[in-house]
Amino acid sequence: MMDRGWSIGDIGHRLTWWDVKTFVQGLLPDSHLKRYWNPEQYLPYILHKPENQILGQIHDQIQAYPYIRAGKGKDIPQGIIQYWLEKQVEQKRESEKKHLSAAEIRAAVSASMRK
């Protein structure tokens, strides 16, 4: 709001609470408030921004250079962007795992005991 010349004192005079609510709901995903409220939702946004992809690749190449120079190419550490993307996929898989009911667990245990 300050970049538009408004302040908290303007609420009630120049701005209604509805205006403030609308303003907050329309914030970009990389705004400070959105990052503070939902840090886990901000990470994918960061990873997919082109400038961060380029910086991540540069970082990974700088990290890999000593390994390549020493002839240890297979020991190169995983790239920073790749690490976070794989972590997101793993978290998504964990959240999508089917949770068994008590009856399903009992049936699976009894079936394994019969074998």
Contacts in CASP RR format, 6 or more apart in sequence:
PFRMAT RR
TARGET T0000
AUTHOR 0000-0000-0000
METHOD contacts of the structure
MODEL  1
MMDRGWSIGDIGHRLTWWDVKTFVQGLLPDSHLKRYWNPEQYLPYILHKP
ENQILGQIHDQIQAYPYIRAGKGKDIPQGIIQYWLEKQVEQKRESEKKHL
SAAEIRAAVSASMRK
1 7 0 8 1.000
1 10 0 8 1.000
1 20 0 8 1.000
1 23 0 8 1.000
6 14 0 8 1.000
6 15 0 8 1.000
11 17 0 8 1.000
11 20 0 8 1.000
24 33 0 8 1.000
27 33 0 8 1.000
27 34 0 8 1.000
28 34 0 8 1.000
29 41 0 8 1.000
29 42 0 8 1.000
29 45 0 8 1.000
30 42 0 8 1.000
30 45 0 8 1.000
30 46 0 8 1.000
30 49 0 8 1.000
34 41 0 8 1.000
34 42 0 8 1.000
35 42 0 8 1.000
43 84 0 8 1.000
43 88 0 8 1.000
44 88 0 8 1.000
46 52 0 8 1.000
47 53 0 8 1.000
47 81 0 8 1.000
47 84 0 8 1.000
47 85 0 8 1.000
47 88 0 8 1.000
52 81 0 8 1.000
53 81 0 8 1.000
56 79 0 8 1.000
56 80 0 8 1.000
56 81 0 8 1.000
57 81 0 8 1.000
59 79 0 8 1.000
59 80 0 8 1.000
60 79 0 8 1.000
60 80 0 8 1.000
60 81 0 8 1.000
60 82 0 8 1.000
63 76 0 8 1.000
63 77 0 8 1.000
63 79 0 8 1.000
64 73 0 8 1.000
64 76 0 8 1.000
64 77 0 8 1.000
67 73 0 8 1.000
67 75 0 8 1.000
67 76 0 8 1.000
67 77 0 8 1.000
68 76 0 8 1.000
78 86 0 8 1.000
100 108 0 8 1.000
END
